[in-house]
Each structure stands twice: as structure tokens, then as C-alpha cells.
Amino acid sequence: MSSSSEPAVDKPRETSGFQSLFRNRQFMSLWIAQIFSQFSDRAVFVLFVAVLTGYQITKVGGHSFGAAQMTSYLYVAFTIPAVVLSPIAGVYVDRWSNRATMFFSNVARGVFVMLIGLSYFKMHPIATFSLAFFLSIGSQFFGPAETSSIPRLVKQEDLYSANSLFFTTMMIALGFGFAIGEPIISQTGIGGAPYAVASGFFIAAVLVLAVPDNKRPDTQIEPWWEELRFGIAYIVNNPTVFQAILKITLLFSTIITLNIIAVGLAEQVMNLKPFQFGYIVAAAGLGMGVGNFWVGHHGKNVESGKLVYSGFCGLGLFMTLLGSLGYLQDYVFPIFGMADLYFNGWLMSIPLFFALCIGISCAFVAVPTQAQLQAAVPEELRGKVFGAQNTAMSAASTIPVILTGVSADNLPGGVSTTLLIIGIPTLIAGVYEYVHHSSAKEQSAV
């Protein structure tokens, strides 16, 4: 699956995946566009929160709401399009120009962000929620169009490296993207911040113009619901595609869970302030970066199934070990007269190391699974498939938010018990699937 951007030139030796990608200007334009788009997308949420919580109590429809409730409603406004509209957006991504879809999606989001700077939206929360809703719609079109473009820009043997770069950016933005919102607001003020954030979307819009376009279907276009039904049927009836989406969804759900648990983990196990949970998220993010780099360089030499299931094994193992720290603290340390000992100071390196290994394990799952998915799906179906994938990931992100908070607050052991509930089944399932996959490969080879 060669890109037209890479001419066939005889070379004395084959370059590595990353070297090939960094010489591919079209791919680099898409990747840099993703960086600006992802970080702007995260900063937008912080900006909207700042606007809505400018007053401690805000009235909506005659009822007064506090800052926490306003933030919850804002999250819903951003999430509804991700859950409901992503599959439909995927249908139109396959019909339309991918390049034009990415361009207008970024331009539209930039315009919507600038509107938040108007005094009308600051004084009318319903209008602000509506703006967040429409901005999220633009994101649902950008995601499938972007993911569909990657296999068109790189050779199939470079998909691991390409996806490692994209996943590194996505995870860094997920872990740290929200943190850039506050400095932007501090430096530019609430009046100038919308224009600063919008500039990231506009830069991304310009960059995607360098991306080659997709071939649009020549056949007669059916109603969108028929195409959507066909896309869902394709996913359900294709075990490779269905299992890949399921693995990515489970992984994304686990990452969201870790971000939520990190707050309680910092407080209960490491005896830190709740807002210092960033240490754990940063360690996991660093691990994802390290894992993505290794997989991008060497992962193609390892059978993808073994790489993925070893990643799930590592994910379960290190989440279990991370969860066991709270029990060591509560039941083992007091036996040796160290009841007041916490995993901070030099002992902080232990939970941070486990978080680092969790991040590496996530990369072992994400990169080969996404590369396999991109290679398996025909170009004319990529929008539908990746739109459905975005819906599954968005829906899965809401489940940990609810269940993790309830279990961490109510179960004995708090976050430690929650980590064990997630980690032990993940470890058992990972080991079972690894052994089953290895034996199946051996039998097929005989």
C-alpha cells in the first residue's frame, strides 16, 4: 500500500519506519495537524469551564447551578455528539473528500471557539452548551477522516511506526492537554484565550491541505442509514475488525479509568494532595511514549497477536501490583511498626514505575491493533468503521467515569480494590488469550 508521495528509488539499505515517515512530507503534515488539533481540543474544554464558572452560581432556566454541575453538563454537551453522531459522520466521511472534511472541520471548530469570547455566550449558559455541542460535532468528522488518511500516506510496513506517532500524540494530549488550558488563559486572559486556542485549529486546517485526497465512490449513493447498516454489518461479520475495535475500546476504557483513579491513588497511597495526581499520569504517559517508540521500531518483527496479548498481560499485572500497594500500606507496614509510612519520597518511585509499565503495556496493545485494523479495512469503508470505533471509545469512556468513582468511594480499600478488580481479570484474560493464540499458531504451523 505505497504512498504516491514516496518515489521508488533504489537505496543501498532500507530505512527504518520512523526515518521513512519523517521524510514523508504529506504524512508529517497530517501528524503535525493532529498535534495542533488534539491539544486545541483539550484546551477548549478548560476554556469553556472557565467561561461557565466565571460566576460561582449560574442560573439556567430560573434554577441555580454550581460550578461542578455546570462542568458535568458541559461534559454531556461534548459527549453526546461523540456517542450518537460518530457512525453517521463516518458514512459521510466515506462519501466526501477527506481533505476537505478535515479542513472545514478545523475551520468550523476555530470559529466556534472564537465565538465563546463574545459577551453573549458568557452571560447565557444554554448558548455556551449549544456551542460546545456544535464544536464536538466538528470533531466527530475530523477523527474518522484523519484515521482513514493514514494508510493512504504510508507503506503497509510503516503502519506500526505511523500509528505509534499518532497514539503517542493522542495519549500525551489525553494526559497533558488539559494542563495547557490554564496557562493559555493566564497569559492571554479570558478575552484573548479563545483566539489563542482557535489558532491551533486554523493551523491544523492549513496543514491538512498538503494531504492527498481519497477516491470518492463512483457508484450510486444509498441513504445514509443503509450505508450505516452496511458498515455495522461489515464490522460484526468480520472477526478481525470486530476484535480489533473491541481491544481498542477496552484499552481506552482502561486508560480513562487510570486517569480517574490517579486522583485517589495520589491521596490514599502516596499521601499527596489530590491535585498532584499528575505524577502518575505523567509516568503512564512517558511509558506510552517509550512503548510506542519501541513498537514503532521493533514491533513489526514480533507476531502481532503475541505483542497485543503480552500487552494485556502486562496491563493486568502492573495494575494489580499498583493496587496491592494500598494493602501493603494498610496491613503489612503496621506489622513492622511503620503504620505512618506512605509511598512518597524515594518510595514514590515504586508506584511511578508501575504506572510507567502500564503505559508501555498500553502501547503494545494500541499500535499493532490499530495498524491491523487500518490494513484490514478497505478504503471505501474506513470512515464507517473508524466512526463506529470512535463511538465505542466515547461510550466506553463514560462507563469508567461512573463505576470507578462509585467503587473507589464505597468499596473497602478504595482505589486499591478498584485496581485489583480491573487488573486481576485483565491479567487472567491476557494470559489465557496469549496461551490460546500461541497454541493455535503452533497447530497451524504443523
C-alpha positions in Angstrom: 0.0 0.0 0.0 2.5 2.6 -1.1 2.1 6.3 -1.0 2.4 8.3 -4.1 4.5 10.7 -2.1 7.4 8.3 -1.8 9.0 7.6 -5.2 10.6 4.3 -5.9 14.3 5.0 -5.6 16.9 2.3 -5.2 18.7 2.7 -1.9 21.7 0.8 -0.6 19.8 -0.1 2.6 16.2 0.1 3.7 15.5 3.0 6.1 13.6 2.4 9.4 10.0 3.1 9.8 10.5 6.4 11.6 13.1 7.6 9.1 10.8 6.9 6.3 7.9 8.8 8.0 10.0 11.8 8.8 10.9 12.1 5.1 7.2 11.8 4.1 6.1 15.4 3.9 2.4 14.5 3.4 2.4 12.3 6.5 4.2 14.8 8.6 1.7 17.5 7.6 -1.1 15.2 8.8 0.7 14.3 12.1 1.6 17.9 12.9 -2.1 18.9 12.2 -3.1 16.2 14.6 -0.9 17.7 17.3 -2.4 21.2 16.9 -5.9 19.8 16.7 -5.6 17.4 19.7 -4.2 20.0 22.1 -6.6 22.7 21.0 -9.4 20.2 21.5 -8.3 19.6 25.1 -7.7 23.3 25.8 -11.2 24.0 24.6 -12.8 22.1 27.5 -10.8 24.1 30.0 -11.7 27.3 28.3 -15.5 26.5 28.4 -15.2 25.6 32.1 -13.5 28.9 32.8 -16.3 30.8 31.0 -19.1 28.8 32.7 -17.7 29.0 36.1 -16.8 32.7 36.0 -19.7 33.1 38.4 -19.9 30.6 41.3 -23.7 30.2 40.8 -25.2 30.4 37.4 -28.9 30.4 36.6 -30.3 28.2 33.8 -34.0 28.3 33.2 -34.5 30.0 36.5 -32.6 27.4 38.5 -29.3 28.0 40.2 -26.4 25.6 39.5 -22.9 25.5 41.0 -19.6 25.1 39.2 -19.5 21.3 39.5 -22.9 20.8 38.0 -22.2 23.2 35.1 -19.0 21.3 34.3 -21.0 18.0 34.3 -23.5 19.4 31.9 -20.6 20.7 29.7 -19.1 17.2 29.6 -22.5 15.8 28.5 -22.7 18.5 25.7 -19.3 17.4 24.4 -20.0 13.7 24.7 -23.5 13.4 23.1 -22.2 14.0 19.5 -19.3 11.6 20.1 -21.7 8.8 21.1 -24.6 9.5 18.7 -23.1 11.1 15.6 -19.8 9.4 15.0 -21.2 6.5 13.0 -23.2 8.8 10.8 -20.2 11.1 10.4 -18.2 8.0 9.3 -20.7 7.4 6.5 -20.3 10.9 5.1 -16.5 10.8 5.5 -16.5 7.9 3.0 -18.6 10.0 0.6 -16.8 13.3 0.9 -13.3 14.5 0.3 -11.2 13.6 3.4 -9.0 16.6 2.9 -12.0 19.0 2.6 -13.7 17.3 5.6 -10.6 17.8 7.8 -10.1 21.4 6.6 -13.7 22.6 7.2 -13.9 20.7 10.5 -10.9 22.6 11.8 -12.1 25.9 10.4 -15.5 25.4 11.9 -14.1 24.5 15.3 -11.9 27.5 15.2 -14.8 29.8 14.5 -16.9 28.2 17.3 -14.1 28.7 19.8 -13.7 32.4 18.9 -17.4 32.9 19.5 -17.0 31.9 23.1 -15.2 35.2 23.6 -18.4 37.1 22.9 -20.1 38.5 26.0 -23.4 36.9 24.9 -22.1 33.4 25.5 -20.6 34.4 28.8 -23.9 35.5 30.1 -26.1 32.7 28.6 -25.0 29.2 29.6 -27.5 27.5 27.3 -25.9 29.2 24.4 -22.5 28.1 25.6 -23.6 24.4 25.9 -25.0 24.7 22.4 -21.7 26.0 21.1 -19.9 23.1 22.8 -22.3 20.7 21.2 -21.7 22.0 17.7 -17.9 22.1 18.3 -18.0 18.5 19.2 -19.9 17.7 16.0 -16.9 19.1 14.1 -14.6 16.8 16.0 -16.6 13.7 15.0 -16.0 14.4 11.3 -12.3 15.2 11.8 -11.4 11.9 13.6 -12.5 9.3 11.0 -11.2 11.4 8.1 -7.8 11.7 9.8 -7.6 8.0 10.7 -8.7 7.0 7.2 -5.9 9.0 5.6 -3.0 7.3 7.4 -3.0 4.1 5.3 -3.1 6.2 2.2 0.0 8.1 3.1 2.4 5.3 4.2 3.5 1.9 3.2 1.9 -1.0 4.9 5.2 -2.0 6.6 5.3 1.5 8.1 1.8 1.4 9.7 3.3 0.4 13.1 5.6 3.4 13.1 2.8 5.8 11.9 0.3 4.6 14.5 2.9 4.8 17.2 3.4 8.5 16.5 -0.3 9.2 16.4 -1.1 7.2 19.5 1.8 9.0 21.3 0.3 12.3 20.4 -3.2 11.2 21.4 -2.1 9.9 24.8 0.1 12.9 25.6 -2.8 15.2 24.7 -5.2 13.0 26.8 -2.8 13.2 29.8 -1.4 16.7 29.5 -3.6 18.5 27.0 -6.0 19.8 29.7 -3.0 21.3 31.5 -2.2 23.8 28.7 -5.6 25.4 29.0 -4.8 27.2 32.3 -1.5 28.8 31.1 -3.2 30.0 28.0 -5.9 31.7 30.0 -3.4 33.1 32.4 -1.2 34.6 29.7 -3.9 35.9 27.3 -6.8 36.5 29.7 -10.3 35.1 29.3 -10.9 37.5 26.5 -7.9 36.6 24.4 -7.8 32.8 25.2 -10.5 31.9 22.6 -8.4 33.4 19.8 -5.2 31.6 21.0 -7.0 28.2 21.2 -8.7 28.8 17.8 -5.4 29.5 16.2 -4.4 25.8 16.8 -7.4 24.7 14.8 -6.7 27.2 12.0 -3.0 26.0 11.8 -4.3 22.4 11.6 -6.7 23.4 8.8 -3.8 24.8 6.7 -1.6 21.8 7.3 -4.2 19.2 6.1 -4.3 20.9 2.7 -1.0 19.1 1.9 -2.6 15.7 2.4 -3.6 13.8 -0.8 -7.3 13.2 -1.2 -9.2 9.9 -1.2 -11.1 8.4 -4.1 -14.8 9.0 -3.7 -17.3 6.3 -4.7 -18.5 6.3 -8.3 -21.5 4.0 -7.6 -24.9 5.3 -6.7 -25.1 6.6 -3.2 -27.6 4.9 -0.9 -29.4 6.6 2.0 -27.1 7.2 4.9 -28.9 4.7 7.2 -28.4 2.0 4.6 -24.7 2.7 4.4 -24.5 2.8 8.2 -26.3 -0.6 8.4 -23.9 -2.0 5.9 -20.9 -0.6 7.8 -22.1 -2.1 11.1 -22.8 -5.5 9.4 -19.3 -5.4 7.9 -17.8 -4.9 11.4 -20.0 -7.6 13.0 -19.3 -10.2 10.3 -15.6 -9.5 10.1 -13.9 -11.1 13.2 -10.6 -9.3 12.6 -12.2 -5.9 12.5 -14.6 -6.6 15.3 -12.0 -7.9 17.7 -9.6 -5.0 16.9 -12.3 -2.4 17.7 -13.2 -4.4 20.9 -9.5 -4.4 22.0 -9.0 -0.7 21.3 -12.3 0.1 23.2 -11.2 -2.0 26.3 -7.8 -0.3 26.2 -9.2 3.2 26.0 -11.6 2.4 28.9 -8.7 1.3 31.0 -6.7 4.4 30.3 -9.7 6.6 31.3 -10.0 4.5 34.4 -6.4 5.1 35.3 -6.8 8.8 34.9 -9.7 8.8 37.3 -8.1 6.5 39.8 -4.9 8.6 39.8 -6.5 11.3 42.0 -7.4 8.8 44.7 -4.2 6.9 44.4 -2.1 10.0 44.9 -4.2 10.9 48.0 -4.6 7.4 49.6 -1.4 5.6 48.7 1.2 8.3 48.1 -0.1 10.8 50.7 0.0 13.6 48.2 -2.5 16.4 47.5 -5.3 15.3 45.1 -4.2 17.8 42.5 -0.7 16.2 42.5 -2.1 13.1 40.6 -0.3 14.4 37.6 2.8 12.5 38.7 1.0 9.2 38.0 -0.5 10.4 34.7 2.9 11.7 33.6 4.6 8.4 34.3 2.0 6.5 32.4 2.3 9.0 29.5 6.0 8.6 29.5 5.6 4.8 29.4 3.2 5.1 26.4 5.8 7.2 24.6 8.6 4.7 25.3 6.4 1.8 24.4 5.2 3.5 21.2 8.8 4.2 20.2 9.8 0.6 20.8 6.8 -0.9 18.9 7.3 1.6 16.0 11.0 0.4 15.7 10.8 -3.3 16.6 7.2 -4.3 16.9 6.9 -5.3 13.2 9.4 -8.1 14.0 7.1 -9.6 16.6 3.9 -11.5 15.7 1.1 -9.0 16.3 -1.1 -11.4 18.4 1.7 -12.2 20.8 2.5 -8.5 21.1 -1.1 -7.5 21.8 -1.8 -10.2 24.4 1.5 -9.7 26.1 0.4 -6.1 26.4 -2.8 -7.1 28.1 -0.9 -9.4 30.4 1.4 -6.5 31.4 -1.5 -4.2 31.8 -3.3 -6.6 34.2 -0.1 -7.4 36.1 1.0 -3.9 36.7 -2.5 -2.6 37.6 -2.7 -5.5 40.1 0.7 -4.6 41.5 -0.3 -0.9 41.7 -3.5 -1.9 43.5 -1.6 -4.1 46.0 0.4 -1.1 47.3 -2.6 0.1 49.3 -2.9 -3.3 51.1 0.8 -3.4 51.8 0.4 0.1 53.4 -2.7 -0.9 55.5 -1.8 -4.5 56.6 2.0 -5.2 56.1 3.7 -1.9 57.1 2.0 -1.8 60.6 3.4 -5.2 61.4 6.9 -3.8 61.2 6.0 -0.6 63.1 5.7 1.6 60.0 2.0 2.4 60.1 2.7 6.0 59.0 4.8 5.0 56.0 3.4 6.0 52.6 4.7 5.6 49.1 6.1 9.0 48.8 9.7 10.3 48.9 12.0 7.7 47.4 9.2 5.1 47.7 7.3 7.2 45.2 9.4 5.5 42.5 7.5 2.2 43.0 4.0 3.4 42.0 5.5 5.6 39.3 7.4 2.6 37.9 4.3 0.5 37.8 2.5 3.4 36.1 5.3 3.6 33.6 5.0 -0.1 32.8 1.2 0.3 32.4 1.9 2.9 29.8 4.3 0.6 27.9 1.8 -2.2 28.0 -0.9 0.1 26.6 1.4 0.8 23.6 1.9 -2.9 23.0 -1.9 -3.2 22.5 -2.8 0.0 20.8 -0.2 0.3 18.0 -0.4 -3.2 16.4 -4.2 -3.4 16.9 -4.8 -0.1 15.1 -2.3 -0.9 12.4 -4.1 -4.3 11.8 -7.4 -2.5 11.7 -6.2 0.0 9.1 -4.7 -2.6 6.9 -7.8 -4.8 7.0 -10.5 -2.3 6.2 -11.0 -1.3 2.5 -10.6 2.4 1.8 -14.3 2.9 0.9 -15.3 1.6 4.3 -12.8 3.3 6.6 -14.9 6.2 7.5 -17.8 4.0 8.6 -15.5 1.6 10.6 -13.5 4.4 12.3 -16.6 6.3 13.0 -18.1 3.3 14.8 -14.7 2.9 16.6 -14.9 6.5 17.9 -18.5 5.9 19.1 -17.4 2.7 21.0 -14.5 4.6 22.6 -16.6 7.6 23.6 -19.3 5.4 25.1 -16.7 3.3 26.9 -15.2 6.4 28.4 -18.4 7.2 30.3 -18.7 3.8 32.0 -15.4 4.1 33.9 -16.2 7.6 35.0 -19.3 6.3 36.8 -18.3 2.9 38.0 -14.7 3.8 39.1 -15.9 6.7 41.2 -18.5 4.7 42.9 -16.2 1.7 43.7 -13.3 3.9 44.8 -15.6 5.8 47.2 -17.6 2.9 48.6 -15.6 -0.4 48.4 -13.2 -1.4 51.3 -9.7 -0.5 50.1 -10.9 2.3 47.8 -8.8 2.7 44.7 -6.6 -0.3 45.6 -9.6 -2.6 45.5 -10.8 -1.0 42.3 -7.4 -1.5 40.6 -7.4 -5.2 41.7 -11.0 -5.7 40.3 -9.8 -4.4 37.0 -6.2 -5.8 37.0 -6.7 -9.4 38.0 -9.4 -10.3 35.3 -7.3 -8.4 32.7 -4.2 -10.4 33.7 -6.1 -13.8 33.6 -7.8 -13.0 30.3 -4.4 -11.8 28.8 -2.6 -15.0 29.9 -5.4 -17.2 28.6 -5.6 -15.5 25.2 -1.7 -15.5 24.9 -1.5 -19.2 25.5 -4.5 -19.9 23.3 -3.1 -17.8 20.5 0.3 -19.4 20.8 -1.0 -22.9 20.7 -3.3 -22.1 17.7 -0.3 -20.7 15.8 1.8 -23.9 16.6 -1.1 -26.1 15.4 -1.5 -24.2 12.1 2.2 -24.4 11.5 2.3 -28.2 11.8 
